[in-house]
Amino acid sequence: MAKYLIQASYIGEGIKGLLKEGGSSRRTAVEKLAESVGGTIEAYYYAFGDTDLFVIADMPDHAAATAVSLTAGAAGTATVKVTVLLTAEEVDAAVKKSPSYRPPGQ
């Protein structure tokens, strides 16, 4: 499974819902969302600042991660940003490749 960093910030009714339901309830909802596409939640943290929530999730593929992002974003209660996380071994495999590329203007 691939790992993803999901960052979310509550907006409007999402903030009101968090105040009403509490953090544990929202974590359970996100865990169920991930499970519904075959994923799991590895870590779930609230934070101060521009981003309210940091989640590390294991998803079966990019389509599952996209479905989670679109579903959460479409609710209109939070903004969502998803970042693909790579292992050191995946970076090792990438640096062994020799892509052919011509920079602009050269």
N, C-alpha and C positions, 0 to 999 in steps of 0.2 A: 504494500500500500504506500501511497505517496503522502508526505506530510505537508500541511499547510498552516500558515499563520493567518488567523482571521482576526481582524481588528474591527471593532464596531463602536459607534457613538450613538447613544440614544438621542432622539429628537421628539419634540411634541408629546404625543400620547405615549410614546415609549418611555419617557421619563416618568410620566404619571403612573404607568403600569409597573415600572420597577419599584417606585415608592409604595405602591399598593401591595404588590406580590412579594417583594423582597428578592434578594440575589439568588438564594438557593432554588427558588421556583423557576427563575429564568434559566439557571444552569440546567435544570432537569428538562426544560423545554428545548434547549439547544442540544442536549444529549439525544433526545428523541428525534430531533431533526436530522442529526448526523446518522443515527441508527437507521432512519427511514431510507437512506440511500446506501447503506452498507458500511458506514463509517463509524468511527469512535472518537471520543474526546480524550486527549492525553492530558491537557492542562487547561484550566479555565480561571482567569484572574481578572478582577476589576482593578481599575487604576484611576488616579487623579490626572487631570490635564486634558489635552485635546481628544484623547482616546479613552473611552470608558471601559472597554473590554478587550482582553487579549485571550485568544483561544488557540491552542495547538491541536489540530485535528488530523487523524489518519483517514484518508478517503481512498476508495478503490481506484479512482482515476480523476482526470480533470473534469469530465462531464459531471460526476457526482459533486465535486467541489463547486462547480459553476451552478448546479441546481440549488445547492444550499445557499450560495450567495444571492442568487436571483430571488429565491423564495423569501429570504430574510429581508432583502432590500425592497421587494415589492410590497411588503406589509406597511411600509411607510413610517415605521416607528424607530428606525435606526439607519445610519449610513454604514455600509459594509465595504471593507477592503480585504482582498485575499492575496496572499503572497505564497508562491511555491517555495518550499524549503528543500534544500539539497544536502545530502550527506557528504562527508569528506570523500568517500569512495566515488560518489557520483561526479564530484569535481575532478578527481583523479582520472576518471574515464574521459571526461570532457577535454582535459588538457592533453591527452594522448592523441586526440583527433587532430587532423591537419586540414582544416577547411581552406578553400581557395576564395580569396576576397580581394577586390580592388577598391581602395578608398576613393571617395569622390574627388575628381580633379586630377587623378594620377593615371 
